[in-house]
Amino acid sequence: MSNILTVSELTRSVKNLLEAEFPFVWVRGQVTNLARPVSGHVYFSLTDGDAALSVVWFKSSQMSAKPVDREGDKVNPLTGEIEEVGSESTISGSGMEDGMEVLCAGRLNVYEPRGQYQLVAELVQDQGVGDLAIAFEALKRRLAEKGYFDEDRKLALPSDPQRVAVITSESGAAIRDFLRIAGTRGTGAEIRIYPSLVQGDRASEQIASALDQADADDWAEVAVLIRGGGSLEDLWAFNTESVADAIFRARVPVLTGVGHEPDVSIADFVADKRAATPSHAAQELWSGRETLAQKVDVLDMALGRGYATWLSGKGAEFEHLRKALVWLSPERRLERMEDKFSSLLARLGGAGWNHFFECASDVTQYTGRLERAFGPESLDGLGSEVASLTHHMEQGMHRLEDYRARDLELLSTALHGLNPEAPLKRGYSLVRVERTGEFLRDPQGVTPGDALDIRVDGGRVAAVVTGGQSADK
């Protein structure tokens, strides 16, 4: 059991062996995962596409800390050679960028708390842009020429989506962060995970296939591509043309949240919206519930103000209608009629008194005229005239009576001569045919069997025609 080591003992043994075997090395690679904390140290990874090496460049070893000779040239601490200030091959910590191809010189050591070996750089020289960065820029330029990055083709993300498709690794930290943030924001949503590799040779193919499937399902309101941070080569699946094509042909809006804040991929350029991280992607989709609550409060206050304004308007309208209704009500109409009646009655009374006064004036005027026309003197003259006229009228009446008596006598004589019964006293008779009701004037007016009514002086005699008709020649 003496060969059993603790973790610390094993790590220390590896550290001693590694540092003894590689006391000083030169390593070439591409800078990724560059970080500059406030301490002034620089942390990054070197990669050649197949492997990665962690590098720490302490502030004391950076070019800004190199001794300078009296002429202003810098002295290489490793070789003792004098280098010109501003040499293009030397760089400072502040001049480093992700994607640069650099040559690092330093020593290997093991960082015991993590059990991780790393290169402690003493010198870093710029070797130009790395192959991955060149490939990135070439693909970016080609897709830009094809219109993949045009803003006018990009779709707007839905507000507070209820159905979200997420393309990512099922077991990664990115999906846990996304779901954790989603659970605290918005009004609730259904999330479907389309699992895919997010790193490695097959990742780009699976990402494109999962996005195509989410788009074909026509279920989601938005598709989200997320992955946690990593080196440029770790994120390279999102810098491939196949993933860019899948995003470009998607009918559903696509949101990306790949890596950390500084990480920008080709997928970010093609997507309709880019988020800095997976957590930020959830924040882009859903508003915080505190914000929603504040919006509800604002809408509630606006609704209250709107309702108060509406109620005030309806109150004014009601008052207007009430006044109109009062004006048109039978009671009000009767009151108006009563007022009008009183007004007309007053006018009638005034007109009556005016008429009375006018009539009284006329009576006074006519009375004066009558008094002048029919006064004692006038009456005496009129009495004489009346007496004279009365005498003439009496004389005229007597003469008229005489004239009328003579006329009556003449008429009576004439009427007596025309009396049809007068001849009866002299022996004549009147014969009426009962069949016709006419007096018999001609023998042709009767036929045998006709009944006759014969009127004579003193009575009537009934007869019947029995013989033929004869006439005097």
Order of alpha helices (4+ residues) and beta strands (2+ residues): alpha-beta-beta-beta-beta-beta-beta-beta-alpha-beta-alpha-beta-alpha-beta-alpha-beta-alpha-beta-alpha-alpha-alpha-alpha-alpha-beta-beta-beta-beta
